[in-house]
Amino acid sequence: MDNTQQEQRKYQTLSDIRHRKEMALAQIRANNKEMGFLWKSLFDKHQPKKSGKAFTVSSVLKTGIGVFDGILFVWKIYRKFKK
């Protein structure tokens, strides 16, 4: 129903009003559910698919390089403030 039809509609009994109220409430709940789903999907982190050994090797390599970089950084700081 669009706005022009809603403005022209006249309610004759309380049961007409109750029926329209139930229809509006059902529509509001459906819209709320859809908006909730869209909101969650907007901020949902997409996890990359793990592809077995290749994922594990790259993860270990990335972690190892990070640890090595940290050790070099600590060593440079230690040498600088040792004097």
Residue pairs with C-beta under 8 A, 6 or more apart in sequence:
1 9
11 17
11 20
48 55
